[in-house]
Amino acid sequence: MPHSTYLPERMGSAVVEPNGSFEAGSHQEFILTYTAGYFGIDDTGSLKIVHRFASDMGRPQFDDSGAANYVTAEASNGAVLHLEYDMKRNIRPWDKTLYIKVVRGFLREGDQIVVRFGDRRQGSPGMRIQTFCEATFEFKVLVDAIATYNYVELPRQPEISIVPGPPVLYKAILPTLQRLGETFRLCLKGEDRWGNPSNLCQAKLNLRANMPVGALPDSISFDKGQFAFIVEGLSTDQCGDLIIELVDSDANLIAKSNPCRCVKDSALLPYWGDLHGQSEETIGTNSARDFYEFARDKAFLDICVHQGNDFQITNEFWQWLNELSSEFTEDDRFVVFPGWEWSGNTGLGGDRNVLHMHEGRQIHRSSHALVDDLSDIDTDANSAADLFEALKDEDCTVFAHIGGRYADIKIAHDQRIEKGVEVHSAWGTFEWLVQDAFEQGYRVGILSNSDGHKGRPGASHPGSTKFGAYGGLTCVLAPAFTRTGIMQGLRKRHHYGTTGSRVILDTRVNFDAEATLFEDDPRLGNIDSEPVRQAMMGDILHTAQAQVRFSIDVHSAAPIERIDIRNGLDTLEVFRPYDETELGRRIRVIWEGSEYRGRGRETIWDGYAELNDNRFVSLTPINRFNLDRRFEQTEPGRVEWSALTTGGFGGFEAILQDLDKGKLKIETDLIQQEIDVRDIGRDELIFENGGIERRIRVFRLPERNSHSVVKIEREISLRNDRDNALYVRVTHEDGHYSWSSPIYLIQV
């Protein structure tokens, strides 16, 4: 039921001090003063002070007055108060609840309850506030004045503004493929330590390119207040992979762009998108307009789609989303699809994403759980099977994803419109979803998006809550930078996904004799086809050959650690671009995997590693997104950490003093292992512990891996008893993955 609307103006008022703007992720003390209204608060009545589900403000604690996030509450009249904190004690999206109950006494009009968030009077550093920006961060106060546990929201809520901190790194973004003679742009920004684009950049930086670029200035200057610097009108007449570097006045490298492949011609061009995220109107942060502005102007995306939970999308908000998608779509600049997340219960099919080609289409909700207007309840689609039936004649596409709920594509799938699966988001990495598709014989492409709730589509740092990974990106290979062109790329599975990096990834199959390429899945019947000698990712083909040549072309901004070459569920080869002779004193310890498929998938890896008869010269964490989590070298031969994974991976890299001396001891609750350092080699040591690929891996790398470009070709023997789904997963040294969509070969 919604909150009571009974006489909110007589329920009191609340203010917070100090107010104004505060740096994201900083420690602060806030004093919230509630003044009781006409009814006061009766004995056993209570207050709730609630924050959004998406907020990652520090968890309030009431026991350690010298530690962060210490919270106290006092009644001005001496009434005894009881405090509790619960992550889910209110109606979403305002789930996170500080509950304050009057357990002895009562309040009259004018009495006050003073709540100190981050009470510093006894040594606490303060409350660690939300790590991402929000212009109107509310301390929403609800009052149960009459002790019925039926709450009334105050008519005016105290709020502050959360703003970015100073930049700790710079990013340079180029297109991934560019035709010679056509102009392109270089997008530059600084980010603070929590991944927020910073408007506190004040720097003059020089630009340095590895090949001639027309109109490239020698230097650029960031001015305070500027979130981005964009250099327009660049061009080149030279084929090759362009990289532009930012260097300071002393020639120190500040940032390096992603590679941009410059070619004479190409029928398809890559466009980068985040096709999945939410705003404050559902369970996210900041408005839907802010959402699209961030994607276009701060993440420099080409494509973006708002995907709110359908059971929170009112008809009015759906109309507004349609107006925004129309407004923001501009051919050759930015493409938006009207979209929504079908958020059905897992037992009814789990989460799906719907992208419409046109505005004005009917939304088919999984339920009206948080939509009070039931006038269109007959349009609901309560199960995934109902959803596919409702959409069967729609000009749209669908993909499956894992969020709080997970998509069970084994119980519902429609090959006519469900063309892809999302294997990565800020929730984690879920390769088992595409494996489910292979087991069922489905022919789907691979996407990665953010499912971001923090208002940062396309640059979705997970912050410090249950989101365990940096949000992903999808690169769509399309014939035109329009809705029609992008939709064609999605429907043909001509796309690849990454965990947030922009890489060049191309996979091809070459045939000795003509193969038959289908316009769509031939199982649909009467599908057009044509003879070809080459196929690209996402294609579906018949071939009479027993073997084909599979070519892989990767260029990354970071060195490439490995490439897993796969045929459906089978890993055919793990390719590493370096050999045994290049190995040195550098090792990696990687923890990864998840508990199970559902909401409680987090795996805790808190622990330590010790070197006996050796020492760590240097230590670097891998995918340590949550800066609140400990990673500390406590002794020359000991490192301690707190960490979790939700399907992806984290860990650390170490340079050892001695190449092969001593033993490495790893201690976590899940895995305890002692390893001879000399046994750590190019092929990883794997220590399993149930769950979904829940394990620790240890291996050795070259002290300097120079292989950021890999071009290889393999002869692949085809199976004739099932589809051959040829694809790759690339692991990059900077902690990112990228996946190609499979090429589906059916031997006939």
N, C-alpha and C positions, 0 to 999 in steps of 0.2 A: 504494500500500500504506500502511496506518496505520503509525505509528511503532512501533518495537520496545518491548516491555514487559519486556525482560530486566533483572531486578534493578535497578530504578530507585533503590532505597534505597542502592545501592553506587556510584552514579554521581556523588556529590558533593552540594553544596548551594550556594545563592546567596542573597545578601541585597542590598538596595539601601538606600543612605543619601543624603540624609535620607529618612525616610518620613513619612506623614501626608497632609495635604490641601494642594493647590496650585491656584492660579487658572488656569482654562482659558486657553490661549493665552499664558501668561507664559513668560519665559525662566528656566530653572533649571539647576543642575548636579546630576547624579545619579551616584553612584559605586556601580557594581554589582560586587560581589566574589564570584567563583566559587571555591569551595574544592574541589579534586579529591577524589574518593572513593577507594575501595579500588583500582579499576583505573587511577587516574590518567587521563592522556590520552597515547596513544602518538604517536610521530613520525608526522606528517601527519594525525593526528586533529583534531577541531575542535569548536567550540561554535557553536550558532546562538542568537541572542537575537532573538525574533520578536515582532511586533505585528500586530494585526488589520488586515485590508484596509481597514476603515473609518477607521482612525486617520489623522489628518492631522498627527501630530507632524512637526517639521522633518526633512528628509532628512539623515541623517548624512553629514558630509564629513570628509576626513582630511588636507587639504592646507593650509587657511588657519586657523592657530591663533588669529587675532584675530577671526574671523568667527563668526556664529551656527552652532550645530549641529556644532561641532568635536568629534570623537570620537577617543579614544585607548584603547589596550589594552596592558598590560604584564604579563609573567609574573614572578612573584616569584623564580623560579630562573634568570632570564635567558634562557629559551627565546625564540626568535625567532618572532614572530607576524605573520601576514598578514591584513589586514582588507579586506573587500569589503562593499558594500551592494547589495541587489537587491530590487526591489519585489515580486518573485514567485519566491521561492526556497524556499518551503515549502508545505505542504498548506493550502488555504484552510479557514477564514477567516484563518489566521495566516500570511499571505503575505509580509509585509514583514520582511526578514531582514538582520540584521547577522551576517556570517559571519566567524568568527575561527579561522584555521587555524594549527596548530603546524607551522611549516615547518623548524625546525632545533632539535632537542632534543625533550624530552618532559616530562610532568608525573608526579610521584609523588603518592601520597596526602598530602594536606595542603598541597601547592603551590597557589598561587592565580593566577588571572588577574583583574586589576583593570581594569574598563572604565569610563571616564569619559565620560558623555553630557553634552556641553556643557562640556568641560574648560576651566575659567576661568584656569588657571595662566599662560597667555600672552595674556590679553586678550579671549578670547571672551566675549560676553554670556551664553552658556549655550545650552542646548537649548530651542527653542521647543516647548513641550509641546502636546498635543492641544487643539484649540479648543472641544471640547464635553465635557460632564460625564460622568464614569464613576466609580462608587463603588469599583470594583476594576480599575484599569488595571494590567495585568500586563506585566512584563518576562519573557516566557516563555523559559526556558532549556532547550535541548536539547543533549545531549552525545553525540558520536561518540567514545567513549573508546577503542575498539579499532580505529579507523581503517578502518572498513568502509563509511562513509557511511550507516550505519543508526542513526538517532538514537533516544535515549531521553529522554523528558521527565522533568525532575526532579519528585519527588513533591510538593514545596512550592515555589511560585513567588513571587518578590518582587513586591510590588504597592504602588501608591500610590492616593490618591483625588484626582480632578480635580473641582473645584467652581467655581461661577460667580463672576465678578467683580462689581464694583459696577455699578449700572444706568447706562446712558448714554442710554436713551430709555424712554418709557412707552407702553403701548398700551391702548386702550379698545375693547372689542368688544361690539356689540349684535347682536341678531338682525337679519336683513335685511328681514323682513316681519312685521308684527304686527297681529292683529285688535284693534280697539278693545274695551276692557273686559277683555281677558285680560292676565294679569300676565307680565312678562318680567324679565330681569336684565341688569345691566351688569357685564362682567368686565374687571378691570384688572390689569396686571402691568408690571413693569420688566424690561428685558433688558440684558445686558451687551454689550460691543462685538462679541462673536461670536455674538450671538443667543440666548444661554442665558437662560432666566428666572432672575432674580436674587433671592436671599433676603437681600440686603444693602440693600434699600430702606428708607429712613427719611425719610419726607416726609409733610407734611400738604398736601393738594391740595384746592382748591375745585372744585366741579362746576357747570357752566353749560350749560343746555339752550336750544335755539332754539324750544321750545314747551313748554307745561305738561306736567309729568310727576309723577304721584302717587307719593309715598313716596321721591322723590329727595332725598337729604341735601344740605345745603349744602357739606359737605366730607367727606373721608375721610382716614384716617391709615394709612400703611404702617408696620408695625413690623418691626424686624430679625428675620429668621428666617422671614418670610412670603413665599411665592412668588406669591401672588395675593390680590386683594381683590375679592369679589363682592358686589354690591348686588342683593338679591333683592326681589321683590314690587313692581316698578315697573309703572305703567299709565298710559294716556292715553286721553282721550275725544275727541281732536282728530285729524282726518285730516291727513296731511302726511308729510314726510320729516324724521324726528327725527335730530338730531346733538347729542351731548353732548361738551363740551370739559372738559379738565383744565387748570386755571390755578393758578399759584402765588400767594403772598400779594401780589405786585406786579402781578398780572393778566397775567403773561406766559403765553402758550399753551404748555403742556407736551405735550399730546396731544389729538387729535381722533378721535372714534369714527368707524367706518364709518356710512353712512346707514342708518336703519331706517325703512322705509315703513309708516306706520300707516293701515290701511284698515278700513272697516266690516265687510267680509266677504271671504273668499277661499276657494275650494274647495281650493287647494293652498297649502302653505307651504314656504319654502326651508329646507333643512337642509344644513349644511356638513360635508364629510367629506374625509378623506384615506384613500383606499381601497387604499393600496399602500405598504408599508414592512416592514422586517425588524428582528429583534432579534439578540442575541448567540448564540442557539441555532443560527442559520444564519450570515449574514455581517454582521449589524449589531452594535449596541452596546446594552448593558444588557438586562435580561431581557424576555420577552414580557409579563410582568405590568407591569413598568416602562413598557413601550411603551404599553399601554392607559391606565395611570394618567396618563402625560404627556398623551396625546391628550385625555382627559376633563378633567383638572384644571389643566393648564398651557397647552394650546393651545385649550381651550374648544370642542372639536369636538362635533358631534352624532353623527357616524358615523365609524367607523374599522375597518379590516380589516388584519390581519397577513398578509403575503404572502411567506413564506419560500421560498427556492429549493427546489423539490421534491426534488432529489437530495441535499439535506442534511436533510430532514425524516424522522426515524425514526418508527416507529409510535408509540413512547412520546411523542415530542414532538407528533405529530399529535393524539394523545389529549389531551394537555395543552392544546393550542390550542383544542380543542373545549370543554374544561372552562372555559377562560377566556372564550371567546365567550359561553357560556351565563351565566357569572357576571356579566360586565360589561354584558350587554344588559338595559336597563331602559326600558320604554316611556315615552315623553315625557321622557326624559333623555339616553339614550346608547344607540346601536344598533351592535352588532358582528355581522358575518357570519363564520362559519367559512370561511377562505380559504387559498389556496396559489397560488404562482407556478409555472405550468408552464414550465420553463426549458429547452426543447428547443434544440438547435443551430439556427443560422439556416437552414442548408440543409434542415432538416426542419420549418421553419415559424416558428422564433423564439419570443420570449417572449409568454406569455398569462397573464392573471390570472383565477382562478376564484373566484367567490363563491357559497357554498351557502346555501340558505334554512334548512337544518336541520343540527344536529350529527349526528355518527355516520356520515357518508358516506365512501365509499372515496376515497382519494387515488390518482390515476393519474399516477405519476411519469413524467417524460421519460426518466429513467434512475435507476439505483441507484449513481451514481458515487461518492458519499460515504456511502452507507448499506450497512453490512456485512451486515445481515440480509436475505437474498435469498428468504425464505420466501414473499413475496408478489410476486415478480418478474413473475408472469404477469398482474398487474394493471397493469403499466406501459403507457404509451401513448407510444411513442418518437417519433412524428411528430404534427404538429398535426391531420392528418386522423384519426389513431388517437384523439387526444384528443376530437375532436368526436363520433366514433362512440361512445366510451366514455361520454360525457356526454349522449347524445341523449335519454335518458329521465329525466335528473336535474332536480330543481327548483333551477336555478342560473342564473347569468348569467356571461358571459365578456367581457373586453375585451383588446385587443392593446396592447402597449407596447414602448418602446425603452429598453433598459438597456445592459449590456455587449453582449449580443446584441440584434438588432432583429427585430421581428415582420415576417415576409414574408406579408402577408395575400393577396398575389396567388396564392400556391400553396395556401393553405388558408383557408377561411372558412365558417362555418355561420350563416346568417341567423336560424336558430331561437334560437340562444343567444348568439352574439357580437354584442352590441348596441352596442358603443362602441369607440372608439380613444382612447388617451391621447396627447395632442399635447404635453404638457409634464410634466417632472419635474425633480428635482435634476440629472439627467443633461443636461438642455438642453431646447430647444424643437424639435419635430419635426412641423411642419405637413405635411411630405411624406407622413406616414402617412395622414392623412385624404384627401390628394390621391390616394394609391394606392387608397383606397376608392372615391372618385368615379370614377376611371378604370375600375374594375371594375363600377361600377353598384351598389355596396353601399349600404345605407341604415343608417348608423351615427350615434350621438351622439358628442359630444366631451367627454372628461374630462381633468382635470389632477390629478395627485397628486404625492407627493414621491418615491416609491421610496427613501425615506430610509433610510440605514444608521447614522445617528448618534443614534438614540434620541429624535428630536424630531418625531414625526408631527404634522402640522398647523402646525408652525412650524419648517420644516426649512431652516435656514441651511446653505449648502453647505460652509462652512469653507474650507480651503485646499488641497484635493486636486483630483482630476479632476472632481468635481462642479462644473459650471459655472453653476448657476442656483439660485435660491431654489426650494424645493419648492412644488408647486402645490396647489390646492384644487378640489374639485368641489362645486357647489351643486346638490342634488337637489330638484326641485319635486315634493312628495309629498302625498297626501291625508291621511296620518297619520304620526305620529312613532313608527312601529313597523317591525319588519323587513318585514312585508307591504307597508306603505305605501312604504317606501324602495325595496324591490325593484320595486314597480310603477313608480315614477319612473324607475329605471334601465332597465327593459325597454321603457318607452315613449320613452326618450331625452329625457325631460323634465328636462334638466340643462344646466348650463353650467360651463365651467372657467376658472380664473384661474391666474396665476403666483404666487399667494399672497395676493392682496388680496381683501377682501370688498366686492363692489360689487353694486348693484342692476342687473340686466340682464334686459330683457324684449323679446322680439321676437314680432311677430304678423303674420299675413296676414289681411286682410279681403277678403271676396268680395262682389260685387254680386248674385250668384245663389248658390243652394245648391251647395256642394261636398260630396264624399263623403269622410268621415273614417273611416279604417280602424283597427280595434282593434290590428292588428299589420300586418306587411308582407303585402300582398295576394298576393305571390308564393308564400306558404306555402299558399294555397288555403283556401276556406271560412272566410274571416275576416269577423267581424261588422263592420258599418259603420253610420254614421248621417249624416244631412244636417246641415251646419253652415254658418255664415256667417263663422266666424273659426277660425284655427288658431294653435297655439303651437309653440314650438321642440320639435323631435323628432317632430311629427306627420307622417303620410303620408296624402296626399289625392289624389283625382282631381278635376279641375275642367275645365269646358268653356270657361273664360275665357281670352282671349289675354293679358290683363293683370290684375295683382292689385296691391293696395296693401300694401306692406311697411312696417310701423311698427317703430321702434327707440326704446327708452326706456332710458337709461343714467343712473345717478347714482353717482358715484365719490367717494371721500374725497379724491382728487387731481384736479387739472384734467385734462381730456381733450385729448390731443394730436391724435388722428385716429381715424376709424372707417372700416375697409375693408368695404365692402358687396359681398358675393360671391354669385355663383350657381355653385356647384360650383367648377370650376377657373378661372372667370372673375371678375376683379375688376371690378365694374360702376362703382364710384365710390370715390374716396378723399375722405371728407368731413372737413373741418377746421372747427371751430366758430367760428373767427375769420377775419376777412378781411384783405386787404393793408393796409388803413389802420391796423390795430392793431399791425402789426409794429414791432419796435424794435431795440435793440442786442443782443438775446439770440439766440445761435445754438447749435445742437447739432451735434456731430460724433459719429456713431454707427458702430461697427463691429459686424458680425454675421455669422452663418452658420457652416458647419462644413465640414470637409475632405471627408468622405464619410459614408456611413451607419453604418459599423462602429465598433469600439472606438476606433480612432485618429482620432476625428472632431475632436479639439481643433484650433482654429485660433489661432495665435499672432499677436497684434497689437502687439507691442512696438514703440514708436516715439516720435515727437515731432511737435509742431505749432509753427510759428513764424508770428508776425504781423510783416510789414514795414510800416513807416509807420503803425502802429496799436499798441495794447497791450491786454492782458487786464486788465480792472478786477477781475473775479472769475472763479473756475473751480470747478466742482462736478462730481465724477465721477458717472457713472450706472451703477448695477448693479456697483459695485466691492465685491464680497462678500469677496474675499480681501484682507485688510488687509496681508498680507505683500508684495503686489504694489505696485510703486512708482506713485505719481501725484504729481507735484511740479512746481510752477512754479519754474523755475530762473532766469528773467529776466522782466521785465515783458511781453515778447512771446513767451515760449517756455514750453511745458509738455511734460514727458516722462512716459512711462508704460510699464508692462509689463501686459499683459492677454491674456486668451484668451476665446474663445467656443466653445460646443459646440452651436450651433444657435440660441441666443438672441442677446441683444445687450447691449453695454456702450457706453461712450463718455464724453463730457463735455459739459457746458453752460458757455458762456462769455458774460459780459457784456463787450462791446467798449467801448473808450473812445470811438471814433468810429463812427457808424452805418454808413458805406459807404466808408471810406477804407482803402487799402492792399491787400495780398495775404495770403492764408492759405496756408501751405505745410504739407502733411501728408506725413510720411515714415514708412512701415513697410516691412517686407520684401516684403509682398504688393502694396502700393499706394503710389505716390508721385504727388502731385498738387499743383498750385499753382492757387489760385482767387482771382479778384478778389472782394474782400469785397462790392462792390456787386452781384455776381451771385448772392449767397446770398439766397434769397427763401422765400416760403411753400411753393412746390413744391420738393421736395428735388432736390439734385444727387446722382446715383448713380454710383459707380465700382466696377465689377464685377471679380472675380478668381476665376472658376471655382468649383469646389466646389459646395456646396448653398447658394445665395443668399449666397455669401461676398462681402462688399462693404463699402464705406464710404458712408454717406449724410450729407449736410450740408444744413441748412435753417435757417430763421429762425422765431422765435416772437415773440409779443407779450412785452413786458417783464413784464407780469402777465397771465396767462391766468386769467380768472375763470369759465371754462366747465367746471364739474364736473358739470353736469346738461345732458343733450342729449335732446331728443325731436324726432324727424324722421319723415317718412313719404315713401316713394318709390313711384312707379308703376313696376312691373317687368313688362317684356314677357317672356312665357314662351316657351321653346323647346319644340317638339313632337317633337323627335327623341331626347330623353333626359330623365332626371329634372332638375327644377329644384330645386337644393339651396340654399335661401336662408339665409344666415347672415352673421354679422359677426365681425370681430376688432376689438377696441377697444384702442388704445394709450393708456396713461395716463402723465402726465408724471413720475410717481414711478418709472418703469421697469417697470411691470407691463403685462401683456396680459390680456385676457379674451376668451373665444370663446363664442358661443351655439351650441348644437347646431342643425344645419340643420332647416328645414321642407322636407319633400320633396313637391313638387307635380308631378303627372303630368297633362299636358294630354290630354284625351280628347274 
